[in-house]
Amino acid sequence: MLSELENAICTRIDQDADDIVAFLQALVRCPTIAPEDAGTTVDGFRQHQSIVRQLLEELDFSVESWEIDPTLLPNFAGCGVETSRNLANMPVVVGIRNSSGNGHSLLLNGHYDVVPPGDEKNWLYPPFSATLVDGKVYGRGTCDMKGGIAAMLQALKSIKEAGIKLNGKVIVQVVPEEEASCMGTLSACQHSDCQAEAAIIPEPTSLDILLAMRGNVSGKIIVYGRAGHADYVVQPHWSEGGAVNAIYKSVKIIEGLEELTREWSLVPEKQHKYIHPDAVMPTVIHGGDWMVKYPEKVEIIFEANHLPATKDLLGEIAEKVQAIANTDPWMKAHPPVIIPNNPIYGAEITEDAPIVQHMVEVSRELGVTPKFIGTDSLTDAVHLINYAKVPTISIGPSRSRSHKINEYIDVSELILHTKILAVAMMRWCGIARG
């Protein structure tokens, strides 16, 4: 049951609904599209972080900001670091407010980069207009995840304006690059204090509690052939110098990857309560360079996602590719080559973790019955859980509208989410007396 003080905070949040919406609109109107090749000067990134920094300073946080140099990040198995990626002009902002009390410490993390809006003609309203219509705010990033950022920051603002002092340390991380590599949160954890007893990421979850996420392995498989004149239908055997069509050979590899995913779906150790089994999928293919020439090389770009417990998915993929090559005399003699990107680990926490049970209780008292869920993608929680060793959950607005045209957030959902986070902070950190 909500206390008198908690009810008062919820009433204040209702009264401040227009201001909360206006704050979200200001964030959405800063275009912060995660570039395919990051580093392009985009004023929206700096403008967004200026808004965040100003509010954190008003809330008495000690704030620092910096740009990420991937070459200075810790590089280890599962980190996902891409040292060649340019992250200039995409600042990280971290705020820390210490407490002399003995309450639990809490870390709040949100990413402000968004996916491209696509063809803007397909949107009802311009994707960065943050148009408010019929109780909905439309715009890219409204639910993934500037709505969550607005909720967590406005919850802190409501607590302070009510004259309430939290009894535990609070850390706020607002980071770029979650949509591409998660290096923003890794940098925040490396660069500044991230020691907390729990963390909340207000990612879109439809107000369910996200506990588990798959890791990722990606890269390319190069399949070789031998050039020759394509109009010469009859070729000598390859052992006698004849041409070999790399596209035909690559089909065997692609079919093998599909078969591998089917095999994984049937293996008991690849099953999980909240996320799907391991899977690998070819997503881009390049091959050949002239219409009347045998293609001598095909590159298959692949993406593979795996359970947190999977140890060496790349090794399993390589074993399958080699097994296929061994059935084909040409490929056995000229084996395909796998060039991986830096993989990123999966992560999960248990249902009985204190922050999980805490959030279940708070949500129920505010009229929400959350389910435990996982995601087949990943979030910045992978670094908070694995690298910083902070038990982390995600809870936020509707996940069904992420990355779609006409993305929006219901104002009622935004306000409810703000209340849940505010009450959760007050109970987790405790209230300073006197």
Secondary structure as UniProt FT lines:
FT   HELIX           4..15
FT   HELIX           17..28
FT   TURN            36..37
FT   HELIX           43..58
FT   TURN            59..60
FT   STRAND          62..66
FT   HELIX           70..72
FT   TURN            77..78
FT   TURN            83..84
FT   TURN            88..89
FT   STRAND          92..97
FT   STRAND          106..111
FT   HELIX           120..122
FT   TURN            127..128
FT   STRAND          131..133
FT   TURN            134..135
FT   STRAND          136..138
FT   TURN            140..141
FT   HELIX           142..146
FT   HELIX           147..161
FT   TURN            162..163
FT   STRAND          170..175
FT   TURN            178..181
FT   HELIX           183..191
FT   STRAND          199..201
FT   TURN            206..207
FT   STRAND          209..213
FT   STRAND          215..224
FT   TURN            230..231
FT   HELIX           238..240
FT   HELIX           246..266
FT   HELIX           268..270
FT   STRAND          279..287
FT   TURN            291..292
FT   STRAND          297..306
FT   TURN            308..309
FT   HELIX           313..326
FT   HELIX           329..333
FT   STRAND          337..340
FT   STRAND          347..348
FT   TURN            351..352
FT   HELIX           354..365
FT   TURN            366..367
FT   STRAND          372..375
FT   HELIX           381..386
FT   STRAND          392..394
FT   TURN            400..403
FT   TURN            405..406
FT   STRAND          408..410
FT   HELIX           411..429
//
